[in-house]
Amino acid sequence: EQEADEASTEDKPKPKKSKGKKALKHRRKGLFGLLPSGLSDIALMVATLGILYWKGWHHVILHNIQEITGIGPTNPAVAKQMETTMSNIRDGRSIDLNDLLGQLRYNCGGWIRNNCDAFAKELPAVATAVENGPGTWDRKKLKPQTALEIDRFLVDLSQRSEVSMAAVKTLARELMDSTPLDIKSDMKVATLL
């Protein structure tokens, strides 16, 4: 009987003995799979980040993130150009619809609206400047993307309480006159006229 028992135990596979931590190591799943697993990985990451910081790449990365999200300071050259255009409007000079788009983007676009309330109060002067703009009798049609972006800004502005609706209607009329025929049906600003 003992021989039979010994023979039956020899046929059964023996459980493998663990070889320490290596036998327990398995691939981590989910978010924890992205984390470093050892001290050498952590040291490599710290060294890489240190070199990138030392070379000044943190400024480039931070600037790109701020530019994409719209939460950072604006480009000083763009800010100066927008302020110059706004002072020209206050002085009674004319602007075109592309200048209007620049003003709308600068003042009322992005996550941080620089001074949309102040721009909304000056909208009558802006409307007059666009109405008297260059080439009022032979303006070129806007690109569809530009026209739709101005359309979106004007519809958003028309929902503000401090905005002069007469100025919005003037800008809407000028926009509709310069919009290509194939997208006029997509323009939401036509409902304001």
C-alpha positions in Angstrom: 0.0 0.0 0.0 2.8 2.4 0.8 4.3 1.8 -2.6 0.9 2.6 -4.2 0.6 5.8 -2.2 4.2 6.8 -3.1 3.5 6.1 -6.8 0.3 8.2 -6.7 2.1 11.1 -5.1 4.9 10.9 -7.8 2.2 11.2 -10.6 0.7 14.4 -9.1 2.5 17.6 -10.1 4.3 19.2 -7.3 3.4 22.8 -6.5 6.1 25.2 -7.6 8.0 26.9 -4.9 8.1 30.7 -5.1 11.4 32.2 -5.8 10.9 35.3 -3.7 9.5 38.6 -5.1 10.2 37.7 -8.8 7.6 34.9 -8.7 5.0 37.4 -7.4 5.8 40.1 -9.9 3.0 40.6 -12.4 2.1 43.2 -14.8 0.1 46.0 -13.2 -3.0 47.2 -14.9 -4.9 50.5 -15.0 -3.5 53.7 -13.7 -0.9 52.0 -11.5 0.7 50.5 -14.6 2.0 53.9 -15.5 3.8 54.4 -12.2 7.4 53.5 -11.9 8.0 50.1 -10.4 11.5 50.4 -9.0 14.0 52.8 -7.6 16.0 52.9 -10.9 12.8 54.0 -12.8 12.2 56.8 -10.3 15.8 57.9 -10.5 15.6 58.0 -14.3 12.4 60.1 -14.2 13.9 62.6 -11.7 17.0 62.9 -13.8 15.0 63.5 -17.0 12.8 66.1 -15.4 15.8 67.8 -13.9 17.6 68.0 -17.2 14.4 69.3 -19.0 14.0 71.9 -16.3 17.7 72.9 -16.4 17.5 73.3 -20.2 14.4 75.6 -19.9 11.8 73.3 -21.5 9.4 74.0 -18.6 8.9 77.5 -20.0 8.0 76.2 -23.5 5.7 73.5 -22.1 4.0 76.0 -19.7 3.6 78.5 -22.5 2.0 75.9 -24.9 -0.4 74.8 -22.2 -1.4 78.4 -21.4 -1.8 79.1 -25.1 -4.0 76.0 -25.7 -6.2 76.5 -22.7 -6.4 80.3 -22.9 -5.6 80.7 -19.2 -2.2 82.4 -19.5 -1.1 85.9 -20.2 -1.7 86.9 -23.8 1.1 87.5 -26.3 2.3 91.1 -25.6 2.5 91.9 -29.4 -1.1 90.8 -29.9 -2.3 92.7 -26.8 -0.5 95.9 -28.1 -2.1 95.5 -31.6 -5.6 95.0 -30.1 -5.2 98.1 -27.9 -4.0 100.1 -30.9 -7.0 98.9 -32.9 -9.3 99.8 -30.1 -7.8 103.3 -29.7 -8.3 103.8 -33.5 -11.9 102.9 -33.1 -12.3 105.4 -30.3 -10.6 108.0 -32.6 -13.3 107.4 -35.3 -11.1 105.4 -37.7 -12.6 102.5 -39.6 -11.9 98.8 -39.3 -12.8 95.7 -41.3 -14.5 92.5 -40.2 -11.2 90.7 -39.7 -10.2 93.4 -37.2 -13.5 92.9 -35.5 -12.8 89.2 -35.2 -9.4 90.0 -33.6 -11.1 92.3 -31.1 -13.8 89.6 -30.3 -11.2 86.9 -29.8 -9.0 89.1 -27.6 -11.8 90.6 -25.5 -14.5 87.9 -25.4 -12.8 84.7 -26.4 -11.1 81.9 -24.5 -11.6 80.9 -21.0 -10.5 84.2 -19.5 -12.4 87.0 -21.0 -10.0 89.9 -20.9 -12.5 92.7 -20.7 -15.7 91.6 -22.6 -17.9 93.9 -20.4 -15.9 97.0 -21.4 -15.9 95.9 -25.0 -19.6 95.4 -24.9 -20.1 99.0 -23.7 -18.0 100.2 -26.7 -19.8 98.1 -29.2 -21.7 101.1 -30.8 -18.3 102.7 -31.7 -17.1 99.4 -33.0 -20.2 99.0 -35.1 -19.7 102.5 -36.6 -16.1 101.7 -37.4 -17.1 98.5 -39.2 -19.9 100.2 -41.0 -17.5 102.8 -42.3 -14.8 100.2 -42.9 -12.5 100.0 -45.9 -14.1 98.8 -49.1 -17.7 99.2 -48.0 -18.9 99.1 -51.6 -16.7 96.2 -52.8 -15.8 94.1 -49.8 -14.5 90.6 -50.4 -16.4 87.7 -49.0 -15.1 86.3 -45.7 -13.8 82.8 -45.4 -16.6 80.5 -44.1 -14.8 79.7 -40.9 -14.2 83.4 -40.1 -17.8 84.3 -40.8 -19.1 81.5 -38.6 -16.7 82.5 -35.7 -17.9 86.1 -35.9 -21.5 84.8 -36.0 -20.9 82.9 -32.8 -19.4 85.8 -31.0 -22.2 88.2 -32.1 -24.9 85.8 -30.9 -23.1 85.4 -27.6 -22.8 89.2 -27.3 -26.5 89.7 -28.1 -27.4 87.8 -25.0 -25.7 90.2 -22.7 -27.8 92.8 -21.0 -25.3 95.7 -21.3 -25.0 95.4 -25.1 -26.6 97.8 -27.5 -28.9 95.7 -29.8 -28.7 98.4 -32.5 -24.9 97.9 -32.6 -25.3 94.2 -32.8 -27.8 94.5 -35.6 -25.4 96.8 -37.5 -22.6 94.3 -37.1 -24.9 91.4 -38.1 -26.0 93.3 -41.3 -22.3 93.9 -42.2 -21.5 90.3 -41.5 -24.4 89.0 -43.6 -23.3 91.2 -46.5 -19.8 89.8 -46.4 -20.8 86.1 -45.9 -20.5 83.6 -48.7 -23.8 82.5 -50.1 -23.2 78.8 -49.3 -23.2 79.4 -45.5 -25.7 82.2 -45.2 -28.3 79.6 -44.1 -26.0 78.5 -41.3 -25.7 82.0 -39.8 -27.5 82.3 -36.5 -27.0 86.1 -36.5 -29.7 86.4 -39.3 -32.3 85.9 -36.6 -31.2 89.1 -34.9 -32.0 91.2 -38.0 
